[in-house]
Protein backbone atom coordinates (compact mmCIF):
# COMPACT_ATOMS: atom_id res chain seq x y z
CA UNK A 1 0.00 0.00 0.00
CA UNK A 2 1.42 3.39 -0.96
CA UNK A 3 1.52 6.34 1.40
CA UNK A 4 -1.22 8.06 -0.61
CA UNK A 5 -3.41 4.93 -0.56
CA UNK A 6 -2.93 4.64 3.20
CA UNK A 7 -3.84 8.30 3.74
CA UNK A 8 -6.94 7.93 1.54
CA UNK A 9 -8.04 4.83 3.44
CA UNK A 10 -7.66 6.59 6.80
CA UNK A 11 -9.54 9.64 5.51
CA UNK A 12 -12.31 7.42 4.10
CA UNK A 13 -12.57 5.64 7.45
CA UNK A 14 -12.79 8.96 9.25
CA UNK A 15 -15.57 10.06 6.90
CA UNK A 16 -17.41 6.76 7.43
CA UNK A 17 -17.22 7.24 11.18
CA UNK A 18 -18.41 10.85 10.93
CA UNK A 19 -21.36 9.67 8.83
CA UNK A 20 -22.30 7.05 11.42
CA UNK A 21 -20.87 3.91 9.79
CA UNK A 22 -18.64 2.80 12.65
CA UNK A 23 -18.34 -0.79 11.43
CA UNK A 24 -17.01 0.32 8.04
CA UNK A 25 -14.65 2.81 9.71
CA UNK A 26 -13.22 0.11 11.99
CA UNK A 27 -12.84 -2.31 9.08
CA UNK A 28 -10.94 0.24 6.99
CA UNK A 29 -8.72 1.28 9.88
CA UNK A 30 -7.96 -2.33 10.73
CA UNK A 31 -7.02 -2.92 7.09
CA UNK A 32 -4.78 0.18 7.15
CA UNK A 33 -3.05 -0.90 10.36
CA UNK A 34 -2.56 -4.44 9.05
CA UNK A 35 -1.18 -3.26 5.71
CA UNK A 36 1.07 -0.64 7.32
CA UNK A 37 1.84 -1.69 10.89
CA UNK A 38 4.25 1.23 11.25
CA UNK A 39 1.54 3.80 10.52
CA UNK A 40 1.10 5.96 13.58
CA UNK A 41 -1.93 7.65 11.98
CA UNK A 42 -3.74 4.34 11.37
CA UNK A 43 -3.20 3.12 14.94
CA UNK A 44 -4.16 6.46 16.46
CA UNK A 45 -7.35 6.68 14.41
CA UNK A 46 -8.19 3.09 15.36
CA UNK A 47 -7.67 3.97 19.02
CA UNK A 48 -9.90 7.04 18.81
CA UNK A 49 -12.78 5.30 17.01
CA UNK A 50 -12.67 2.35 19.39
CA UNK A 51 -12.56 4.70 22.36
CA UNK A 52 -15.59 6.62 21.15
CA UNK A 53 -17.47 3.33 20.74
CA UNK A 54 -16.49 2.33 24.30
CA UNK A 55 -14.36 -0.59 23.05
CA UNK A 56 -11.76 0.18 25.70
CA UNK A 57 -9.60 -2.93 25.31
CA UNK A 58 -9.28 -2.39 21.56
CA UNK A 59 -8.73 1.33 22.07
CA UNK A 60 -5.94 0.66 24.54
CA UNK A 61 -4.24 -1.91 22.29
CA UNK A 62 -4.30 0.45 19.31
CA UNK A 63 -3.18 3.43 21.40
CA UNK A 64 -0.26 1.46 22.79
CA UNK A 65 0.81 0.53 19.24
CA UNK A 66 0.65 4.19 18.20
CA UNK A 67 2.52 5.26 21.33
CA UNK A 68 5.30 2.75 20.61
CA UNK A 69 5.74 4.42 17.21
CA UNK A 70 5.67 8.04 18.48
CA UNK A 71 5.95 8.16 22.27
CA UNK A 72 6.35 11.93 22.39
CA UNK A 73 3.19 12.74 20.44
CA UNK A 74 0.88 14.99 22.43
CA UNK A 75 -2.30 13.52 21.00
CA UNK A 76 -1.53 9.84 21.59
CA UNK A 77 -0.53 10.63 25.17
CA UNK A 78 -3.87 12.42 25.57
CA UNK A 79 -5.68 9.42 24.09
CA UNK A 80 -3.91 7.05 26.48
CA UNK A 81 -4.77 9.32 29.40
CA UNK A 82 -8.46 9.27 28.43
CA UNK A 83 -8.48 5.48 27.95
CA UNK A 84 -6.82 4.81 31.30
CA UNK A 85 -9.19 7.21 33.06
CA UNK A 86 -12.17 5.37 31.60
CA UNK A 87 -10.66 2.07 32.67
CA UNK A 88 -10.40 3.45 36.21
CA UNK A 89 -6.61 3.72 36.48
CA UNK A 90 -6.12 7.30 37.62
CA UNK A 91 -2.37 6.89 38.16
CA UNK A 92 -1.72 5.81 34.57
CA UNK A 93 -4.17 8.41 33.28
CA UNK A 94 -2.28 11.14 35.14
CA UNK A 95 1.05 9.85 33.85
CA UNK A 96 -0.02 10.10 30.22
CA UNK A 97 -1.79 13.39 30.85
CA UNK A 98 1.47 14.81 32.21
CA UNK A 99 3.34 13.47 29.17
CA UNK A 100 0.86 15.24 26.90
CA UNK A 101 1.28 18.52 28.80
CA UNK A 102 5.05 18.34 28.63
CA UNK A 103 4.90 17.56 24.93
CA UNK A 104 2.63 20.55 24.39
CA UNK A 105 5.05 22.80 26.23
CA UNK A 106 7.95 21.49 24.16
CA UNK A 107 6.01 22.18 20.96
CA UNK A 108 5.34 25.74 22.12
CA UNK A 109 9.00 26.32 22.89
CA UNK A 110 10.01 25.08 19.42
CA UNK A 111 7.80 27.62 17.64
CA UNK A 112 9.50 30.82 16.57
CA UNK A 113 8.21 34.12 18.01
CA UNK A 114 5.08 35.32 16.24
CA UNK A 115 4.17 31.84 14.91
CA UNK A 116 0.90 31.86 16.84
CA UNK A 117 1.95 29.39 19.51
CA UNK A 118 3.17 31.75 22.16
CA UNK A 119 6.31 33.75 22.73
CA UNK A 120 8.83 31.05 21.77
CA UNK A 121 12.50 31.43 22.64
CA UNK A 122 14.44 34.54 21.72
ZAVOPA-29755 format. One record per atom (N, C-alpha, C): x, y, z; residue in three letters; atom name. Coordinates in Angstrom, 2 decimals, always signed. Example, Ala and Ser with C-alpha at 12.3 -4.5 7.8 and 13.67 -1.06 7.14 Angstrom:
2
KOLDO         x         y         z   res   atom
KOLDO    +13.19     -5.69     +7.80   ala      N
KOLDO    +12.30     -4.50     +7.80   ala     CA
KOLDO    +13.20     -3.30     +7.80   ala      C
KOLDO    +12.85     -2.25     +7.08   ser      N
KOLDO    +13.67     -1.06     +7.14   ser     CA
KOLDO    +12.90     +0.03     +7.87   ser      C
//
This chain:
122
KOLDO         x         y         z   res   atom
KOLDO     +0.86     -1.18     +0.00   unk      N
KOLDO     +0.00     +0.00     +0.00   unk     CA
KOLDO     +0.90     +1.24     +0.00   unk      C
KOLDO     +0.63     +2.16     -0.90   unk      N
KOLDO     +1.42     +3.39     -0.96   unk     CA
KOLDO     +1.00     +4.34     +0.17   unk      C
KOLDO     +1.82     +5.33     +0.39   unk      N
KOLDO     +1.52     +6.34     +1.40   unk     CA
KOLDO     +0.21     +7.05     +1.08   unk      C
KOLDO     +0.02     +7.38     -0.20   unk      N
KOLDO     -1.22     +8.06     -0.61   unk     CA
KOLDO     -2.44     +7.16     -0.42   unk      C
KOLDO     -2.30     +5.87     -0.75   unk      N
KOLDO     -3.41     +4.93     -0.56   unk     CA
KOLDO     -3.75     +4.79     +0.92   unk      C
KOLDO     -2.73     +4.73     +1.75   unk      N
KOLDO     -2.93     +4.64     +3.20   unk     CA
KOLDO     -3.67     +5.87     +3.70   unk      C
KOLDO     -3.21     +7.05     +3.30   unk      N
KOLDO     -3.84     +8.30     +3.74   unk     CA
KOLDO     -5.30     +8.35     +3.29   unk      C
KOLDO     -5.56     +7.94     +2.06   unk      N
KOLDO     -6.94     +7.93     +1.54   unk     CA
KOLDO     -7.81     +6.97     +2.34   unk      C
KOLDO     -7.27     +5.80     +2.66   unk      N
KOLDO     -8.04     +4.83     +3.44   unk     CA
KOLDO     -8.37     +5.36     +4.83   unk      C
KOLDO     -7.41     +6.01     +5.48   unk      N
KOLDO     -7.66     +6.59     +6.80   unk     CA
KOLDO     -8.69     +7.72     +6.71   unk      C
KOLDO     -8.57     +8.55     +5.69   unk      N
KOLDO     -9.54     +9.64     +5.51   unk     CA
KOLDO    -10.93     +9.09     +5.21   unk      C
KOLDO    -11.01     +8.05     +4.39   unk      N
KOLDO    -12.31     +7.42     +4.10   unk     CA
KOLDO    -12.92     +6.84     +5.38   unk      C
KOLDO    -12.09     +6.22     +6.19   unk      N
KOLDO    -12.57     +5.64     +7.45   unk     CA
KOLDO    -13.08     +6.74     +8.38   unk      C
KOLDO    -12.38     +7.83     +8.42   unk      N
KOLDO    -12.79     +8.96     +9.25   unk     CA
KOLDO    -14.14     +9.50     +8.77   unk      C
KOLDO    -14.30     +9.60     +7.46   unk      N
KOLDO    -15.57    +10.06     +6.90   unk     CA
KOLDO    -16.69     +9.07     +7.22   unk      C
KOLDO    -16.40     +7.78     +7.09   unk      N
KOLDO    -17.41     +6.76     +7.43   unk     CA
KOLDO    -17.86     +6.91     +8.87   unk      C
KOLDO    -16.89     +7.09     +9.77   unk      N
KOLDO    -17.22     +7.24    +11.18   unk     CA
KOLDO    -18.07     +8.49    +11.40   unk      C
KOLDO    -17.67     +9.59    +10.77   unk      N
KOLDO    -18.41    +10.85    +10.93   unk     CA
KOLDO    -19.84    +10.73    +10.41   unk      C
KOLDO    -20.03     +9.87     +9.41   unk      N
KOLDO    -21.36     +9.67     +8.83   unk     CA
KOLDO    -22.16     +8.58     +9.55   unk      C
KOLDO    -21.58     +8.01    +10.60   unk      N
KOLDO    -22.30     +7.05    +11.42   unk     CA
KOLDO    -22.06     +5.59    +11.07   unk      C
KOLDO    -21.16     +5.30    +10.15   unk      N
KOLDO    -20.87     +3.91     +9.79   unk     CA
KOLDO    -19.62     +3.44    +10.51   unk      C
KOLDO    -19.77     +3.18    +11.80   unk      N
KOLDO    -18.64     +2.80    +12.65   unk     CA
KOLDO    -18.02     +1.48    +12.23   unk      C
KOLDO    -18.86     +0.52    +11.83   unk      N
KOLDO    -18.34     -0.79    +11.43   unk     CA
KOLDO    -17.42     -0.66    +10.22   unk      C
KOLDO    -17.83     +0.13     +9.24   unk      N
KOLDO    -17.01     +0.32     +8.04   unk     CA
KOLDO    -15.72     +1.06     +8.41   unk      C
KOLDO    -15.83     +2.06     +9.28   unk      N
KOLDO    -14.65     +2.81     +9.71   unk     CA
KOLDO    -13.64     +1.88    +10.39   unk      C
KOLDO    -14.11     +1.05    +11.30   unk      N
KOLDO    -13.22     +0.11    +11.99   unk     CA
KOLDO    -12.59     -0.88    +11.02   unk      C
KOLDO    -13.36     -1.36    +10.06   unk      N
KOLDO    -12.84     -2.31     +9.08   unk     CA
KOLDO    -11.73     -1.67     +8.25   unk      C
KOLDO    -11.95     -0.46     +7.80   unk      N
KOLDO    -10.94     +0.24     +6.99   unk     CA
KOLDO     -9.69     +0.55     +7.81   unk      C
KOLDO     -9.88     +0.98     +9.04   unk      N
KOLDO     -8.72     +1.28     +9.88   unk     CA
KOLDO     -7.94     +0.02    +10.24   unk      C
KOLDO     -8.63     -1.07    +10.46   unk      N
KOLDO     -7.96     -2.33    +10.73   unk     CA
KOLDO     -7.15     -2.77     +9.51   unk      C
KOLDO     -7.73     -2.58     +8.33   unk      N
KOLDO     -7.02     -2.92     +7.09   unk     CA
KOLDO     -5.78     -2.03     +6.93   unk      C
KOLDO     -5.91     -0.75     +7.24   unk      N
KOLDO     -4.78     +0.18     +7.15   unk     CA
KOLDO     -3.67     -0.23     +8.12   unk      C
KOLDO     -4.03     -0.52     +9.35   unk      N
KOLDO     -3.05     -0.90    +10.36   unk     CA
KOLDO     -2.38     -2.23    +10.02   unk      C
KOLDO     -3.13     -3.15     +9.44   unk      N
KOLDO     -2.56     -4.44     +9.05   unk     CA
KOLDO     -1.61     -4.27     +7.87   unk      C
KOLDO     -2.01     -3.46     +6.90   unk      N
KOLDO     -1.18     -3.26     +5.71   unk     CA
KOLDO     +0.08     -2.45     +6.02   unk      C
KOLDO     -0.04     -1.53     +6.96   unk      N
KOLDO     +1.07     -0.64     +7.32   unk     CA
KOLDO     +1.21     -0.59     +8.83   unk      C
KOLDO     +1.76     -1.64     +9.43   unk      N
KOLDO     +1.84     -1.69    +10.89   unk     CA
KOLDO     +2.69     -0.59    +11.53   unk      C
KOLDO     +3.46     +0.12    +10.72   unk      N
KOLDO     +4.25     +1.23    +11.25   unk     CA
KOLDO     +3.56     +2.58    +11.06   unk      C
KOLDO     +2.27     +2.56    +10.73   unk      N
KOLDO     +1.54     +3.80    +10.52   unk     CA
KOLDO     +0.96     +4.31    +11.84   unk      C
KOLDO     +1.60     +5.33    +12.36   unk      N
KOLDO     +1.10     +5.96    +13.58   unk     CA
KOLDO     -0.34     +6.44    +13.38   unk      C
KOLDO     -0.61     +7.07    +12.25   unk      N
KOLDO     -1.93     +7.65    +11.98   unk     CA
KOLDO     -3.02     +6.58    +11.99   unk      C
KOLDO     -2.74     +5.43    +11.40   unk      N
KOLDO     -3.74     +4.34    +11.37   unk     CA
KOLDO     -4.04     +3.85    +12.79   unk      C
KOLDO     -2.99     +3.61    +13.57   unk      N
KOLDO     -3.20     +3.12    +14.94   unk     CA
KOLDO     -3.91     +4.15    +15.81   unk      C
KOLDO     -3.53     +5.42    +15.65   unk      N
KOLDO     -4.16     +6.46    +16.46   unk     CA
KOLDO     -5.64     +6.60    +16.10   unk      C
KOLDO     -5.95     +6.60    +14.82   unk      N
KOLDO     -7.35     +6.68    +14.41   unk     CA
KOLDO     -8.14     +5.48    +14.92   unk      C
KOLDO     -7.53     +4.31    +14.85   unk      N
KOLDO     -8.19     +3.09    +15.36   unk     CA
KOLDO     -8.44     +3.21    +16.85   unk      C
KOLDO     -7.50     +3.76    +17.58   unk      N
KOLDO     -7.67     +3.97    +19.02   unk     CA
KOLDO     -8.82     +4.92    +19.30   unk      C
KOLDO     -8.87     +6.03    +18.57   unk      N
KOLDO     -9.90     +7.04    +18.81   unk     CA
KOLDO    -11.30     +6.52    +18.48   unk      C
KOLDO    -11.45     +5.82    +17.37   unk      N
KOLDO    -12.78     +5.30    +17.01   unk     CA
KOLDO    -13.21     +4.25    +18.03   unk      C
KOLDO    -12.32     +3.35    +18.38   unk      N
KOLDO    -12.67     +2.35    +19.39   unk     CA
KOLDO    -13.02     +2.99    +20.72   unk      C
KOLDO    -12.27     +4.02    +21.11   unk      N
KOLDO    -12.56     +4.70    +22.36   unk     CA
KOLDO    -13.96     +5.32    +22.33   unk      C
KOLDO    -14.28     +5.97    +21.23   unk      N
KOLDO    -15.59     +6.62    +21.15   unk     CA
KOLDO    -16.74     +5.62    +21.16   unk      C
KOLDO    -16.45     +4.39    +20.73   unk      N
KOLDO    -17.47     +3.33    +20.74   unk     CA
KOLDO    -17.46     +2.54    +22.05   unk      C
KOLDO    -16.61     +2.96    +22.98   unk      N
KOLDO    -16.49     +2.33    +24.30   unk     CA
KOLDO    -15.87     +0.94    +24.23   unk      C
KOLDO    -15.11     +0.66    +23.18   unk      N
KOLDO    -14.36     -0.59    +23.05   unk     CA
KOLDO    -12.98     -0.33    +23.67   unk      C
KOLDO    -12.95     -0.29    +25.00   unk      N
KOLDO    -11.76     +0.18    +25.70   unk     CA
KOLDO    -10.55     -0.72    +25.54   unk      C
KOLDO    -10.75     -2.03    +25.49   unk      N
KOLDO     -9.60     -2.93    +25.31   unk     CA
KOLDO     -8.97     -2.71    +23.94   unk      C
KOLDO     -9.79     -2.63    +22.91   unk      N
KOLDO     -9.28     -2.39    +21.56   unk     CA
KOLDO     -8.67     -1.01    +21.44   unk      C
KOLDO     -9.27     -0.03    +22.09   unk      N
KOLDO     -8.73     +1.33    +22.07   unk     CA
KOLDO     -7.35     +1.35    +22.72   unk      C
KOLDO     -7.22     +0.68    +23.84   unk      N
KOLDO     -5.94     +0.66    +24.54   unk     CA
KOLDO     -4.88     -0.05    +23.70   unk      C
KOLDO     -5.22     -1.18    +23.11   unk      N
KOLDO     -4.24     -1.91    +22.29   unk     CA
KOLDO     -3.76     -1.05    +21.12   unk      C
KOLDO     -4.67     -0.40    +20.45   unk      N
KOLDO     -4.30     +0.45    +19.31   unk     CA
KOLDO     -3.50     +1.66    +19.77   unk      C
KOLDO     -3.90     +2.27    +20.87   unk      N
KOLDO     -3.18     +3.43    +21.40   unk     CA
KOLDO     -1.76     +3.06    +21.81   unk      C
KOLDO     -1.60     +1.90    +22.40   unk      N
KOLDO     -0.26     +1.46    +22.79   unk     CA
KOLDO     +0.62     +1.23    +21.58   unk      C
KOLDO     +0.04     +0.71    +20.48   unk      N
KOLDO     +0.81     +0.53    +19.24   unk     CA
KOLDO     +1.24     +1.89    +18.70   unk      C
KOLDO     +0.32     +2.85    +18.69   unk      N
KOLDO     +0.65     +4.19    +18.20   unk     CA
KOLDO     +1.72     +4.83    +19.08   unk      C
KOLDO     +1.57     +4.68    +20.38   unk      N
KOLDO     +2.52     +5.26    +21.33   unk     CA
KOLDO     +3.92     +4.66    +21.13   unk      C
KOLDO     +4.00     +3.39    +20.85   unk      N
KOLDO     +5.30     +2.75    +20.61   unk     CA
KOLDO     +5.99     +3.37    +19.39   unk      C
KOLDO     +5.20     +3.82    +18.43   unk      N
KOLDO     +5.74     +4.42    +17.21   unk     CA
KOLDO     +6.14     +5.88    +17.42   unk      C
KOLDO     +5.37     +6.62    +18.23   unk      N
KOLDO     +5.67     +8.04    +18.48   unk     CA
KOLDO     +5.37     +8.39    +19.93   unk      C
KOLDO     +6.23     +7.96    +20.85   unk      N
KOLDO     +5.95     +8.16    +22.27   unk     CA
KOLDO     +5.85     +9.60    +22.73   unk      C
KOLDO     +6.41    +10.53    +21.98   unk      N
KOLDO     +6.35    +11.93    +22.39   unk     CA
KOLDO     +5.17    +12.70    +21.83   unk      C
KOLDO     +4.32    +12.04    +21.06   unk      N
KOLDO     +3.19    +12.74    +20.44   unk     CA
KOLDO     +2.18    +13.16    +21.50   unk      C
KOLDO     +1.81    +14.43    +21.46   unk      N
KOLDO     +0.88    +14.99    +22.43   unk     CA
KOLDO     -0.48    +14.28    +22.36   unk      C
KOLDO     -0.95    +14.05    +21.16   unk      N
KOLDO     -2.30    +13.52    +21.00   unk     CA
KOLDO     -2.43    +12.07    +21.43   unk      C
KOLDO     -1.42    +11.24    +21.17   unk      N
KOLDO     -1.53     +9.84    +21.59   unk     CA
KOLDO     -1.40     +9.75    +23.11   unk      C
KOLDO     -0.60    +10.63    +23.71   unk      N
KOLDO     -0.53    +10.63    +25.17   unk     CA
KOLDO     -1.86    +11.06    +25.77   unk      C
KOLDO     -2.54    +12.01    +25.12   unk      N
KOLDO     -3.87    +12.42    +25.57   unk     CA
KOLDO     -4.86    +11.27    +25.43   unk      C
KOLDO     -4.79    +10.57    +24.31   unk      N
KOLDO     -5.68     +9.42    +24.09   unk     CA
KOLDO     -5.46     +8.37    +25.17   unk      C
KOLDO     -4.20     +8.06    +25.44   unk      N
KOLDO     -3.91     +7.05    +26.48   unk     CA
KOLDO     -4.40     +7.52    +27.84   unk      C
KOLDO     -4.27     +8.79    +28.13   unk      N
KOLDO     -4.77     +9.32    +29.40   unk     CA
KOLDO     -6.28     +9.11    +29.50   unk      C
KOLDO     -7.00     +9.42    +28.43   unk      N
KOLDO     -8.46     +9.27    +28.43   unk     CA
KOLDO     -8.87     +7.81    +28.57   unk      C
KOLDO     -8.16     +6.91    +27.87   unk      N
KOLDO     -8.48     +5.48    +27.95   unk     CA
KOLDO     -8.26     +4.97    +29.37   unk      C
KOLDO     -7.10     +5.29    +29.94   unk      N
KOLDO     -6.82     +4.81    +31.30   unk     CA
KOLDO     -7.79     +5.38    +32.32   unk      C
KOLDO     -8.21     +6.62    +32.13   unk      N
KOLDO     -9.19     +7.21    +33.06   unk     CA
KOLDO    -10.50     +6.43    +32.98   unk      C
KOLDO    -10.92     +6.13    +31.76   unk      N
KOLDO    -12.17     +5.37    +31.60   unk     CA
KOLDO    -12.06     +3.96    +32.16   unk      C
KOLDO    -10.88     +3.41    +32.13   unk      N
KOLDO    -10.66     +2.07    +32.67   unk     CA
KOLDO    -10.49     +2.11    +34.19   unk      C
KOLDO    -10.45     +3.32    +34.76   unk      N
KOLDO    -10.40     +3.45    +36.21   unk     CA
KOLDO     -9.01     +3.49    +36.80   unk      C
KOLDO     -7.98     +3.67    +35.98   unk      N
KOLDO     -6.61     +3.72    +36.48   unk     CA
KOLDO     -6.14     +5.17    +36.45   unk      C
KOLDO     -6.43     +5.87    +37.54   unk      N
KOLDO     -6.12     +7.30    +37.62   unk     CA
KOLDO     -4.62     +7.56    +37.56   unk      C
KOLDO     -3.82     +6.70    +38.16   unk      N
KOLDO     -2.37     +6.89    +38.16   unk     CA
KOLDO     -1.81     +6.86    +36.75   unk      C
KOLDO     -2.19     +5.88    +35.97   unk      N
KOLDO     -1.72     +5.81    +34.57   unk     CA
KOLDO     -2.29     +6.95    +33.75   unk      C
KOLDO     -3.54     +7.29    +34.00   unk      N
KOLDO     -4.17     +8.41    +33.28   unk     CA
KOLDO     -3.39     +9.70    +33.54   unk      C
KOLDO     -3.03     +9.93    +34.79   unk      N
KOLDO     -2.28    +11.14    +35.14   unk     CA
KOLDO     -0.88    +11.12    +34.52   unk      C
KOLDO     -0.27     +9.96    +34.47   unk      N
KOLDO     +1.05     +9.85    +33.85   unk     CA
KOLDO     +1.00    +10.30    +32.39   unk      C
KOLDO     +0.06     +9.75    +31.63   unk      N
KOLDO     -0.02    +10.10    +30.22   unk     CA
KOLDO     -0.53    +11.52    +30.01   unk      C
KOLDO     -1.36    +12.00    +30.91   unk      N
KOLDO     -1.79    +13.39    +30.85   unk     CA
KOLDO     -0.61    +14.34    +31.04   unk      C
KOLDO     +0.27    +13.99    +31.98   unk      N
KOLDO     +1.47    +14.81    +32.21   unk     CA
KOLDO     +2.39    +14.76    +31.00   unk      C
KOLDO     +2.51    +13.59    +30.38   unk      N
KOLDO     +3.34    +13.47    +29.17   unk     CA
KOLDO     +2.79    +14.36    +28.05   unk      C
KOLDO     +1.48    +14.40    +27.93   unk      N
KOLDO     +0.86    +15.24    +26.90   unk     CA
KOLDO     +1.13    +16.72    +27.18   unk      C
KOLDO     +1.01    +17.12    +28.44   unk      N
KOLDO     +1.28    +18.52    +28.80   unk     CA
KOLDO     +2.73    +18.90    +28.50   unk      C
KOLDO     +3.64    +18.04    +28.89   unk      N
KOLDO     +5.05    +18.34    +28.63   unk     CA
KOLDO     +5.33    +18.41    +27.14   unk      C
KOLDO     +4.73    +17.52    +26.38   unk      N
KOLDO     +4.90    +17.56    +24.93   unk     CA
KOLDO     +4.34    +18.84    +24.33   unk      C
KOLDO     +3.22    +19.29    +24.85   unk      N
KOLDO     +2.63    +20.55    +24.39   unk     CA
KOLDO     +3.53    +21.73    +24.69   unk      C
KOLDO     +4.13    +21.72    +25.87   unk      N
KOLDO     +5.05    +22.80    +26.23   unk     CA
KOLDO     +6.27    +22.79    +25.31   unk      C
KOLDO     +6.79    +21.59    +25.05   unk      N
KOLDO     +7.95    +21.49    +24.16   unk     CA
KOLDO     +7.61    +22.01    +22.77   unk      C
KOLDO     +6.43    +21.69    +22.27   unk      N
KOLDO     +6.01    +22.18    +20.96   unk     CA
KOLDO     +5.94    +23.71    +20.96   unk      C
KOLDO     +5.42    +24.28    +22.04   unk      N
KOLDO     +5.34    +25.74    +22.12   unk     CA
KOLDO     +6.72    +26.38    +22.12   unk      C
KOLDO     +7.65    +25.76    +22.81   unk      N
KOLDO     +9.00    +26.32    +22.89   unk     CA
KOLDO     +9.73    +26.22    +21.56   unk      C
KOLDO     +9.37    +25.25    +20.73   unk      N
KOLDO    +10.01    +25.08    +19.42   unk     CA
KOLDO     +9.52    +26.08    +18.39   unk      C
KOLDO     +8.36    +26.69    +18.62   unk      N
KOLDO     +7.80    +27.62    +17.64   unk     CA
KOLDO     +8.53    +28.96    +17.72   unk      C
KOLDO     +8.84    +29.51    +16.55   unk      N
KOLDO     +9.50    +30.82    +16.57   unk     CA
KOLDO     +8.54    +31.91    +17.05   unk      C
KOLDO     +9.07    +33.01    +17.57   unk      N
KOLDO     +8.21    +34.12    +18.01   unk     CA
KOLDO     +7.30    +34.57    +16.87   unk      C
KOLDO     +6.05    +34.85    +17.22   unk      N
KOLDO     +5.08    +35.32    +16.24   unk     CA
KOLDO     +4.45    +34.23    +15.41   unk      C
KOLDO     +4.72    +32.94    +15.70   unk      N
KOLDO     +4.17    +31.84    +14.91   unk     CA
KOLDO     +2.79    +31.45    +15.40   unk      C
KOLDO     +2.25    +32.15    +16.37   unk      N
KOLDO     +0.90    +31.86    +16.84   unk     CA
KOLDO     +0.85    +30.89    +17.98   unk      C
KOLDO     +1.96    +30.36    +18.44   unk      N
KOLDO     +1.95    +29.39    +19.51   unk     CA
KOLDO     +2.51    +29.91    +20.80   unk      C
KOLDO     +2.63    +31.20    +20.93   unk      N
KOLDO     +3.17    +31.75    +22.16   unk     CA
KOLDO     +4.46    +32.48    +21.88   unk      C
KOLDO     +5.15    +32.89    +22.91   unk      N
KOLDO     +6.31    +33.75    +22.73   unk     CA
KOLDO     +7.53    +33.06    +22.12   unk      C
KOLDO     +7.66    +31.73    +22.28   unk      N
KOLDO     +8.83    +31.05    +21.77   unk     CA
KOLDO    +10.09    +31.47    +22.52   unk      C
KOLDO    +11.22    +31.07    +22.01   unk      N
KOLDO    +12.50    +31.43    +22.64   unk     CA
KOLDO    +13.17    +32.51    +21.80   unk      C
KOLDO    +13.75    +33.47    +22.44   unk      N
KOLDO    +14.44    +34.54    +21.72   unk     CA
KOLDO    +15.90    +34.19    +21.52   unk      C
//
